Amino acid sequence: MEAFTITPLGAAIGAEIDGIDLGHPVDAATREALNKALADHTVLVFPGQTLSPARLMAASAIFGPSMPQHYSQFNMPDFPDIGVLSSRDADRRPDGTPILRGTECWHTDHTNRERPPKATILYALSLPSTGGDTSFASMRAAYAALPAADKARFEGMRTVNRLDRHNTARDEDKAKYDVGMVHPLVRTHPDNGTRALYFHPTKTDHIIGMEPAESIAFLDALLERIIRPEIVYRHRWRVGDLLVCDNRAALHRAHADYDPAEGRLLQRVIVEGDRPV
């Protein structure tokens, strides 16, 4: 196994991995250790990487097979499982700052899929001089802090997930991915058995037994309660950072607090997961 170090980045979530060059293949023991580190820390940061699209795909495969992303207009033609997250493609507010739509709110990726992503992998290529961070919140810690009565109540709740309410998907993507997948509000991590809250506010059409408006109000109020500084890690990007987020145990959000003229460019791969239980 390759030697590497794990340095925690926050009290509840996040760790930096040093000593691994993802531009080269890793052995089976290293792969197993990195997947355990992801389950333990929820977010892993690999600084200083230099990756071609082919090597990004190979590095992502450490955590599992890639899966298609449902806004296919932003996928790389030669590497269709790589999504290009560019501020140049964003809509603008009157002051010029980018509107990132669903990514500015707390969320976990692609909950509208039967087997939502195990992990989201982000690779930083170009960054503004200030701003443009991404924050991550431990839904494992959020669940653990809930009163027992809430845990019991949430246990039976199920969300119905579609594409974002204000999506810009192509018709062919809507036909494949806007079909209404049902997932539990509390899910069990398949690697370590821990429990975590699991939802995407703008992909939740409704909670079973609630009207859509009531469901949105419920999730908004829940977010207000659970997001606390001690469960959040805010990542300040550096060019060459590769970040892996465990979607089974975290929410994340992008910050649009930067000069759009400077631009921000990340590449994204999502890794196939299992059906939430």
C-alpha positions in Angstrom: 0.0 0.0 0.0 1.2 3.5 -0.8 2.1 5.6 2.3 -0.1 8.7 2.8 -1.2 10.9 5.6 -4.7 11.9 6.7 -5.1 15.3 8.3 -8.6 16.2 9.6 -10.0 19.5 8.3 -13.0 20.0 10.6 -14.4 18.6 13.8 -17.2 16.6 12.1 -16.3 16.4 8.5 -13.3 16.6 6.1 -9.7 15.4 5.8 -6.8 16.2 3.6 -4.9 13.3 2.0 -1.2 14.0 1.3 1.4 11.7 -0.3 -0.7 10.3 -3.2 -0.3 11.4 -6.8 -3.6 10.5 -8.5 -1.9 11.0 -11.9 -0.7 7.4 -11.4 -2.6 4.2 -10.6 -3.0 3.1 -7.0 -2.9 -0.5 -5.8 -5.8 -2.4 -4.3 -4.8 -1.9 -0.7 -4.5 1.9 -1.2 -7.9 1.9 -2.9 -9.5 0.1 0.0 -7.8 2.5 2.5 -9.0 5.6 0.6 -12.6 4.3 0.5 -12.5 3.7 4.2 -11.1 7.2 4.7 -14.1 8.6 2.7 -16.6 6.7 4.8 -14.9 7.9 8.0 -14.3 11.5 7.1 -17.1 12.1 4.4 -15.0 14.7 2.5 -11.4 14.0 1.2 -9.2 16.7 -0.3 -6.2 15.7 -2.5 -4.1 18.9 -3.1 -1.7 19.6 -5.9 -3.0 17.2 -8.6 -2.3 17.5 -12.3 -4.9 15.4 -14.2 -5.9 15.0 -17.8 -9.5 14.1 -18.4 -8.4 10.5 -18.8 -6.5 10.5 -15.5 -9.4 12.2 -13.8 -11.6 9.3 -14.8 -9.0 6.8 -13.6 -8.7 8.6 -10.3 -12.5 8.7 -9.9 -12.6 4.9 -10.5 -10.8 4.4 -7.1 -14.2 5.1 -5.5 -16.3 3.3 -8.0 -17.7 3.3 -11.6 -18.8 6.7 -12.9 -22.4 7.4 -13.9 -24.0 9.9 -16.4 -24.9 13.4 -15.3 -28.3 14.6 -16.1 -27.5 18.1 -17.5 -25.8 16.6 -20.5 -25.3 19.9 -22.3 -22.5 20.6 -19.8 -20.7 17.2 -20.3 -17.4 16.9 -22.1 -17.9 15.5 -25.6 -14.9 13.1 -25.5 -15.5 12.2 -21.8 -19.3 12.3 -21.3 -19.1 11.3 -17.7 -17.2 14.5 -16.9 -19.4 17.5 -16.2 -17.9 21.0 -16.8 -19.0 23.4 -14.0 -18.2 26.8 -15.4 -19.3 30.2 -14.1 -19.4 31.2 -17.8 -22.4 29.0 -18.2 -24.3 30.5 -15.3 -27.2 32.9 -15.5 -26.6 36.3 -13.8 -28.2 38.5 -11.2 -28.6 42.3 -11.9 -25.2 42.9 -10.1 -23.5 40.4 -12.4 -22.9 37.6 -9.8 -23.7 34.1 -11.1 -26.9 32.3 -10.3 -25.9 28.7 -9.6 -29.5 27.6 -9.1 -29.7 24.3 -7.2 -26.0 24.3 -6.3 -26.3 27.4 -4.0 -28.7 25.7 -1.7 -27.7 22.8 0.6 -28.1 19.6 -1.3 -26.7 16.2 -2.2 -26.3 15.3 -5.8 -28.7 13.5 -8.2 -31.3 12.2 -5.7 -33.6 11.8 -8.6 -31.8 8.6 -9.6 -32.7 5.1 -8.4 -29.0 4.6 -7.3 -27.9 8.1 -6.4 -24.1 8.8 -6.4 -21.9 7.3 -3.8 -19.6 10.3 -4.3 -19.2 13.6 -6.1 -15.6 14.3 -7.3 -14.6 17.8 -8.1 -11.4 18.9 -9.7 -10.4 22.6 -9.7 -8.9 24.0 -13.0 -9.4 27.8 -12.8 -10.5 30.0 -9.9 -11.3 33.6 -9.1 -8.9 35.6 -6.9 -11.4 35.5 -4.0 -14.6 33.6 -3.2 -16.1 30.7 -5.0 -15.7 28.3 -2.0 -17.8 25.1 -1.5 -19.2 24.2 1.9 -19.9 20.7 3.2 -22.2 19.7 6.1 -22.1 16.4 7.9 -25.6 14.9 7.9 -24.3 12.1 10.1 -23.6 14.7 12.8 -26.9 16.5 12.1 -28.8 13.3 12.6 -26.9 12.4 15.8 -27.8 15.7 17.3 -31.6 15.3 16.7 -33.9 14.7 19.6 -35.1 11.1 19.9 -38.7 12.1 19.0 -37.5 13.6 15.7 -35.4 10.6 14.9 -38.4 8.4 15.4 -40.7 10.7 13.3 -38.2 11.1 10.4 -37.5 7.4 10.2 -40.7 6.7 8.3 -40.5 9.7 6.0 -40.0 9.2 2.2 -39.2 11.9 -0.4 -40.2 11.8 -4.0 -37.3 13.1 -6.1 -37.4 14.7 -9.6 -35.1 17.1 -11.5 -34.8 20.5 -9.9 -37.9 22.6 -10.0 -36.2 25.2 -12.2 -34.1 22.9 -14.3 -32.7 23.6 -17.7 -32.3 19.9 -18.7 -32.7 18.7 -22.3 -35.8 16.9 -23.2 -34.0 13.6 -23.5 -32.6 14.1 -20.0 -36.0 14.9 -18.6 -37.4 11.7 -20.1 -34.8 9.6 -18.5 -34.3 11.3 -15.1 -37.4 13.3 -14.2 -39.5 10.3 -13.2 -40.0 10.5 -9.4 -37.7 8.3 -7.3 -38.7 7.6 -3.7 -35.9 7.6 -1.1 -35.8 7.6 2.8 -35.3 10.9 4.6 -32.9 9.0 6.9 -30.5 6.5 5.3 -28.0 4.0 6.6 -24.4 4.1 5.3 -23.6 0.8 3.6 -20.0 0.9 4.6 -20.2 1.6 8.4 -23.9 1.4 9.3 -24.1 5.1 10.5 -27.3 7.1 10.0 -27.6 10.4 8.2 -30.3 12.8 7.0 -30.7 12.5 3.2 -32.5 14.9 0.9 -32.2 17.5 -1.8 -34.5 20.5 -1.2 -35.0 21.5 -4.9 -35.2 17.9 -6.2 -37.8 16.9 -3.6 -41.2 17.1 -5.4 -42.9 16.3 -2.1 -42.7 14.1 1.0 -45.1 11.2 0.9 -48.2 12.3 2.9 -47.5 16.0 2.5 -48.4 18.5 -0.2 -45.5 19.9 -2.2 -45.6 23.4 -0.6 -45.8 21.8 2.9 -42.9 19.6 2.0 -40.7 22.5 0.9 -41.5 24.4 4.1 -40.7 21.4 6.2 -37.3 20.9 4.5 -36.4 24.6 4.7 -37.2 24.6 8.4 -35.2 21.4 8.9 -32.2 23.0 7.3 -32.5 26.1 9.5 -32.3 23.7 12.5 -29.5 21.4 11.5 -26.9 23.5 9.8 -24.5 24.7 12.5 -20.9 25.9 12.2 -19.5 22.9 14.1 -20.8 20.4 11.4 -19.6 22.4 8.4 -16.3 22.4 6.5 -15.9 25.3 4.0 -13.3 24.5 1.3 -11.3 27.3 -0.1 -10.3 26.0 -3.6 -6.7 25.9 -4.9 -6.0 25.0 -8.5 -5.2 21.3 -8.6 -7.4 20.3 -5.7 -9.3 17.1 -6.2 -12.1 16.8 -3.7 -14.3 13.7 -3.0 -17.6 14.1 -1.1 -19.6 11.2 0.2 -23.1 12.0 -0.9 -24.5 9.4 1.5 -23.6 11.4 4.5 -23.2 15.1 3.5 -24.9 18.1 2.0 -22.9 20.7 0.1 -23.4 24.1 -1.4 -21.5 26.4 -3.7 -20.8 30.1 -2.9 -21.4 32.6 -5.7 -19.4 35.4 -3.9 -16.9 36.0 -6.6 -16.2 38.2 -9.6 -17.8 36.4 -12.6 -15.4 38.2 -15.0 -12.6 36.2 -13.4 -14.3 32.8 -14.0 -14.4 29.6 -12.0 -14.0 26.2 -13.7 -14.3 22.8 -12.1 -14.7 19.4 -13.5 -17.1 16.9 -11.9 -17.5 13.1 -11.9 -20.2 11.3 -10.0 -19.6 7.8 -8.8 -22.5 5.3 -8.8 -23.9 4.3 -5.4 -26.5 1.9 -4.2 -30.2 2.4 -3.5 -30.7 4.3 -0.2 -32.0 2.3 2.7 
